[in-house]
Amino acid sequence: MFDFGLGLLGYGVGKIYDLTLGRNTPSTKNLDDKELSLLLARAAWDCYTFSGNGFKGRLKCLDDYKVLQNSEEKNKENILQYGLYKILNGRHKGKKILAYRGTELFKDGHTRTVTLAQDISLAFPGGYGGILGCHIKCAIKVAVKAAQDWDPHFICGHSLGGLIAECVCSETGKPGASFNAPGPRGILPENNLLTGDKYNGVKFEVHLTRFDPVSKFAGAMGPDRSHVGAPIWHSGANHSLGPIIEELENDAR
């Protein structure tokens, strides 16, 4: 009942927004490319571990183009983990994907603290005159610079990494996809993390899972209107990317 009430409230606010401020809101387009959507999901999932499991010869993470964020002394100063992947075959052979890692709860204490601080920060980006938003805004800044420096063809991320990928899309116009990410767009400027203006018409997909709490996390407009584009909804309640990857594998056959 509580979820229904929140959903109804978000729907109502979203409709008012559509009829007023939201009439000319920029929006991305879907990729309409099952093969590419699957590759982006695979990269978004792999960048948690850089294990390469499940690639089946389709992707390769480039060793000289990955940044680790963990408790090791040489990686402690990094506030974001990400990697660059090369597509090895198919219609997109030779193109590159930049994937951003999401929240990591099961690694070391340092990693957990850094990513959870970013999660808390994205929930209150305008709090205390913007002070609470500094963690997520710094992470987005690092992510944008990586995209500018490495110039990938596509960007992606899961969960927190998906929100970051959407913000990078808004700043750079890079196509790609996000998966089970909280919504970065807010009505009030101080709560809006989607500050770039380069995403309108860009091919960037937003994949959300219907009963996943993180996918439902959004501003007052509700999850359907809090992302760079209209979400593609998947059934289930799993925050993991596994079920979406399985669905995309079946669709790509």
N, C-alpha and C positions, 0 to 999 in steps of 0.2 A: 504493500500500500504506500509506503514511504517512497519507494522507487517510482511508483506510478505518479505520485504527487509531484515529485521533482521533475519527472519527464514532462508532465502536463505544464508545469511552470516554465520549463525550458522551451517547450513548444510555443507557448503563448508569447514569451519574450522574443523568441526567434521570429515569430510572425510579425510582431510589431516592428522589429528591426528590419525585416524584409521590406515592409511597407514604408519605412522612413529612411534611416541611414544606410540600410543594406541593399537598396535597389541597384546601386552601382558598385557593389563590393566586388573586387577582383576575385577570380577563381581559376584554379588549374583545370586541366582536362585529363581524362583517363588515358593511360598508355595504349589500351586496346591491343596489347601484345602479351599473350600468356607466357611465352618463352622468356621475355625480358622480366616480367613480374616475378617469375620463379627465380631467376638469377639474382634479382635484387633481394628477395626474401632470404635466399641462401647466404648471400654476403652479409646481410644484416644480422643473421643468426651466428655466423661463423666468427664475426669480429669480437665476440665475447672471449673466445679461446684461441682463434687462429689455428684450429686443428685441421681444417680442410675436409672434415668428414661430410660425406654426402655430395661432394662436388662431381664425382663420376667423370672426371676429366674435363669438366665444363668451365671451371674457374680456377684461378691461381692467385693467391695473395703474394704480392711482390715484397720480398724481404726487406728491401731498402726503403719501402714506403709504408711502414706501419709504426705507430706510436703506442707504446704500452703505458698503462697507468696502473701501478700496483705499489706494494710496499718496498720493492727493491730500491736501493739508494738512488740508482741512476734514473728511475722512473717516478720517484716520489713527487717531483715538481710538476709533472704532467697532470693537468686537470681533466683530461679527456683521452679516451682510447679510441683509435680509429685506424683503418687500413685501406690500402688501395688494391683492388682486384682486377686482374686482366681476364677478359672473356676469351676462351681458347678455341671455341668452335661455334657453329651456328650462324645465324644471320647477323649477329653483332660481334663476330670474331674480331679481336684486336682492340675492342673498345674497353674502357676502364670504368670501374665502379668504386666510389669512395663510400665506405660504410662506417657509421658512428655507433659505438657501443652504448647500450642503455644502462640502467641501474644494475649494479653487481652486488648482491647480498651474500653470496656464498664464497667469496674469495677471502682476502685478508681484511683486517680491521680498518686499515688505512683506506683501501679502495671503497669499502662499504661507507665509511664516513664521508668521503669526497662525493660519491654519487648520491647518497641520501641528502646531503646538504644542497645539492642541485635540485633534487626532487622537492624539498621544502621551499626552496627559493622560487621555483616555477609556480608554486601554489599561491605565493604572496609577492609577486614581482614588484608591486608598488608600495609594499609595507614600509613604514618608517621612512618615508621620503625616498623610497627606492633602495634603501640599504639592504632589505631582505632579498631583493632581486639580484644582488651582485653576483652570486655564485652561478646562477643559470645564464646571466648575461655575459659573464666572462667566458663560460663554456661555449656559448654561441659565437662569440667573437673569435675564439680559437678555431672553431669549426669552419667559419667563413674564410678565415685566412688559409686554412688547409685546402679548401676548395679552390681558392684563387691561385695558390702556389702550385698545386698538383694538377689543376685543370682537368678533372675527370669528365667523362661523357655523362655519367649518371651519379646520383647520390642516394643514400638510403639509411635507414636506422629502425630499430625496434624500441618501443617503450620511450624512455627518456631520449634515446638516440633518434627515434622517429620524430619527436618534437623538434630536436635540434636540426634534423635534416629538412623539415618544413621551413624552419627559420632561415636556413642556408639557401633554400630555394627562393625564398622571398627576397634575399639580398643579392643573389647571383643569377637567378633565372635558370638554374640547372634542373633538368628533368630527373625523375626518379620515383621513389615511393617511401611511405612511412607505414609502420605496422604496429597496431595496438598502442598508439601514442596518445598521451593527453593532448587536449587542444590548446594551441598557443595563442589563439586570437581572443582578445578581450574587448568589451565595448569601450571602457575608459582607457585613454592613452597610457596611463601609468601601469595598467594591468595587461597591456597588449605586448606580447613578445614578437608578434608578426609585424615587424616594423619596416621591412623592405617593400619595394613597389615593383619588383621585376618578375612576379610569378603569374600574372594574369595571362591565361592562355597557354601556359607551359604544361607539358605533359608530365604530370606528377600525380601519382595515385595515393589515396589515403585508404588503408585497409584497417578496419576495426572489427572486433568480435563483440557480438550483441550483448552478452552478459558479463563481459570482462570489466571489472571496476575501473581499471586504468583507461580503457577505451571510452568509458562514460565520463571520465573526468574532463570537465570543460567549463567555460565561462557561463554567464547567465543565459547565453543564447542556446545552450545545449550542444551536444557533440556534433550534430549535423551541420552546425554553422560556426564551429570554432576552429576549423582547420583551413589549410590553403585551398582545399576543394571539397566537393561533396563526397562523403565516405562511401566506400564499398563495404557493405556489412556482411560478416560471416557469422554463421550460427555457432552456438556454444558459449562457454564461459571461461575458457582457458586463456590465460595471458601469454603463455608460451607461443612461440612461432610455429611449433611442430604441426598442429592441425591445419594452419593456413598453408604451410609448405606442402603438406600431403594433398590438400585440395588443389593447389596450383599444379602439382605434379600430375594429378589426374586430368586436369583441364588441358595441360600442355601436350598430352599424348595424342 
